[in-house]
Amino acid sequence: MKSLIKRAILESHLLQASQRWTASKLAILRYHSVRENPAESAENIGCGITHSAKVFLSQMRYVSSHCRVLGVDQVLEILRDHHPIPSRAVAITFDDGFSDNAVLAADILDRFKISGAFYLTVGSIDSGIAPWFVRLRFAFGKASVGSWLNPGDSVRFPVDTTEGRERAINAACSTLACLAGDQQESALQDIENALGSPPVTEIPPLMMTWQQASMLRNAGHVIGSHSMTHPNLAHVPASAAEKELRDSKARIEEKLGAPVVHFSYPSPFLSPHWNNLTRSLTDTIGYATAVTCDAGPVYSPGARLNLRRIYVPMDFDGFRWHLENTFCGRVL
């Protein structure tokens, strides 16, 4: 009897593995910024999340020719109604709400008739001031002092070398990721003051406007929420997480006059960046999908409130390698 039970369990596992391997998979691509010269982003957005327009164009040309590109509304319909995922399905998403999304990226998407999803950091769209992680990189890069004392653990970091500056940025990010709203802003200002960095007004305008967001929506793209102030929602109090989710949704709906049902989890430096509580909150507040930064393909309709996405390398060959591995069910 035991051997029969073990065999049944093994066969069940093999069947599930086979289904995951052979079933069509959706690759949700995760972008942030597209610029003609990504090196210009080194002191603010950071080159690590900025694609060149030339490479982005080649990537979109590839998916339009070799894949079935879906909008996130189509993804929702497929998952909600338990329809089969089309072969080689791809969706295009952008986090944060940088202005280059509404100019360079949207122009390229429109050439190939691709509907993208743009998730806005709503507080930054409202104020026109870049998100905290951009301000932080700018502050450390422009520091007028040689070192910075982390008030969290009293460790002093040199900031006059690239290595020391990156270590300091990571330490500061770990602190700010756990804060939201006014607390986050106050802690960020303390860091900026301690570094003696230039005022935030010296950062080039980086965020899209509400008018640009409206134009994107009118052009057939989807506007979703990326929270109000970009905290790690799994590391802030439940009340703060709920406020970030609810207020950002309400503000976009107020400004654009349309329902907002798509959310993207900020993922600043700490793991996890979502949990069962935040998943429940997104559902209660009225989001129908939520994308994460967890790597891998989507093949299960039950995952619509914690959808995996894939990192997109900055070069074309790396992009194609990641994409084709995703369609094979591999997680890179």
N, C-alpha and C positions, 0 to 999 in steps of 0.2 A: 504493500500500500504506500509506504513512504517513498519508494522509488518511483511509483506512478505519480505521486504528488510533485516530487522534485522534477520529474520529466515534464509535467504540465506547466509548472512554473517556468522552467527553462524555455519551453516552446512559446509561452506567452511573451517572455522577454525578447526572444528572437523575432517573434512576429512584430512587436512594437519597434524593435531596432530596424527591421526590414521596411516597415511602413515609413519610418522617419527617413531612411536612406532613399527610398524610391519615390516618396511623395514629392510633389512640386513644392518649392520653397520660395518664400518672398524675401528679397534682400532690401531692407530699408537703409538707404545711404544717409550718412550723417555728415553734414557740412556746417560751416560757420560763416566764413568770409571768403569772398572772391575778389581779387584785386589784380590790376595789371602788373604791379610789381610787389609781390608779397614782402620783400625786404623792407619796404616802407612801414610795415606793421610791427617791426621788431621791438619798438619802444612802447607799444600800446597793446594791440590785440595779441601780438605774438605770431611768429612765423609758423608755429606748429599747428595752428588751426586756420591758416590762410592759404587758399589755393590760388594759383595763377589763373587768370582768365583763359590763357591759351590751353592749359591742361584741363580746366573744367570744360571747355568747349570740346576737346577730344573725348572726354569721358561721356558727355551727354550725346555726342555723335554715336559713340559705341552702343550705349544703352538703347538709343532710339532705333538702331539698326539691328541689334542682336537680342533685344529683350522686350518684354511686354511691360511698358511703363504705366503704372497706376497712380492716380491721385489718392490721398489718404481717405477721402470720402468713399472711393471705390473699395479701398482696403477694408474700411469699416463694414460696408455692405457685404463683402465676401465673408468676413469673420463672423459678423452678427447672424447672418442667415445660413451659415455653415455651407457656403458654396465652395467648390474646389478652387484652390489657388492655381491660377494659370501657370503654365510652364515658363520658367525664367522671368518671373515677375519682379519688378523693381519699383520702389517708391523713393522720391527725392525729398529730403528734409533739410531745413536750415534752423539752427539754434541762434538765439540772442537778439536778432533784429538789427543787424548792422546795415547801414545805408547802402553799401555796395550790393547787398542782396536785391534791393529794389531797382538797381541800375544795371550793373554788369551781369549778375547772375540771372535776373529775370529776362533780360534781353536774349541771353543764350537759351534759356528754357523756352522762350516764346518762339525762337527759330525752329525748334523741334516739336512744337506743340505739346510741351511737357507741363503738366500742372505740378507745381512744387508746394510744399507745406512750410510756412514760415512761422516759427514760434517766437513770440516777442517777450523780452524782459520788459514788462510794462512800465515799471518805474523809470527806467532809462529812456523809454520812448516819450513818456510824459515830460521828463525834465530836460531831455536832450543831453544828459550827462552820461558818460559811458559806465557800464557795470563795474562793480567793485574790483573784479580781477584785472580789468584793463587799467583802472586807476592805480592799482597796486603795482603793476609792472612799470607803469610810467613813473610812479613815485620813487621806486628803487633805482630805476635807470637814471633819474635826474637828481639823486640825493646829493646834498651839499656836505654830508658828513661821511666819515670813513667806515663807520660801523653802526649797527643797530642792535639794541637790547630788546629781546623778545620778552614782553611783560608776562607772558604766560608761564615761562619756565626759567626766566632770568638768564638765558643763554645769549651771549653776544655774538653776532655774525658780522664778518667783514662784508662791506658792500661795495668796495672799490675794486673787486675782482669779479670776473664772470662767474666763477664757481661759487664764491661766497655769496654773491647776489642771488643766484638761483636757489641756494639753500635757504637764504633768508626769505625769499618770496614763497617758497614751499611752506616754511614754518608759519608765515603770516596767513597764508591761504588756509591752513588747517584751522586757524582760529576764526577767521572771518566766515568760513563755510558753515560754521555752527551758529551763526548769528543772522538775524533778519531784521528788516525795517530800520527803525531809529537806532537800535543797539548796534547793528552792523555799521551804519553810517558814522556813529560816534567813534567806534573802534577804528574805523578806516581813517577818519580825520586825525586821531591820535598818532597813527603811524605816519601819515603824511607830515604832520607837524614835527615829529621826532626826526624825520629824515631831512627836514628843511627843503622839501621838494617844491618846485614851482606850483602855482595854483592850478586847480583842475581845469580852469578855463584855457590853459595853454595846450591841452590835449586837442588835437584836430577834431572837428565834428565827425562822429563815427556812426551815430544812430539814425535809423530811418525816421521819418515823420509820420504822423497819423495820416496825412494826405497820401504819402507813398504807400502806406499799408492799405489804405482804401483803394488805391489804384491797382495794387497787386490783386486784391480780392475781386475787383471789377474785371480784371483780365483773366479770371478763372483759377487763380491760385487760392490756397487755403491759408487763413490766418488762425493760428492757435496761440495758446499761452505757454510761456516759459517761466511763470511765476512773476511776482512783483519785483523782488530784489535779489534773485538768483542765489538763495541759500541752498544747502543740502537739506532737503526736506526730511530726510531720515534722521537728522542730527539736531533738529530744533524742536522745541516743545510742540505738542499736538495743536495747541491753540494757534501758534505761529504758522505752522504748516497749513492749517485750515484757512487762515487769513490770506496767506500767499495764494492759495488755490482759488479761493472764492473772490477775492478782490480783483485779481488779474483778469479773471473771466468776465466779471461784471464791467470792468473798465473797458475792455475791448468791445464788448457788446454795446456799451454806451456810445463809444466813439465810432463804431462801424455800422451800428444798427442791424446786426445780424447775430444769430446764435453762435457761440463758441463751444465746440464739443471735442476739440483735440488739445492735448497737453503734452509737453515734453519736459521730462525731469531734468533740472540742472544737476550736473555731476561734478561739483568742485572738490576734487582732491581726496575725499574721504569715501570709504566703502562701509556699508552699502549706501546707495543714494535713493533707494525707495524700499518700502517694507509693506507688510500687510496692512498697517494702519493707514499709510498714505494711499495705498491702493483702494482701501475702503472709502477714504475721503474723496478721491477723484470720482468714484462711482456716485457717492451721495450728492456731491456738488453738481453733478450733471455732465461730466466728461464721458465721452463714449470710447475714446482711445487715449492711451498714454504711452509714449515711446520712451525708452530708457537708453542708457549708454552701455548696457550689457551686450556683449558681442554675440553674433550668430544670426541664423536665419529664423524666419517665422513660418511655422507650419501648423500651429495649433490655434483654433478659434477661441480657446479659453484664455488666451494670453493677451487679449486686446487692451488690457489696462496695465500691462507691463511688457510691451513689445520690444523685442531685441532690435538693434541696429548694427550696422557694420562701419568700422572706421574706414575712411577713404584716404589712401596714401596720396602724397603730393605729386606723384608721377603716374603716367599712364600705365606702364607695365605693372607696377605694384597694384594699381587699382584693378586691372583685369585679373590679376592673380587672386586678390581678395574676393572679387565678385564670383569668379568661377569656382573657387573653393566653397563659397557660401552655397551655391547651387548644388554642390555635392554633399552638403550637410556638415562640412568641416568648419570649426570655429578657430579663427586665427587671432 
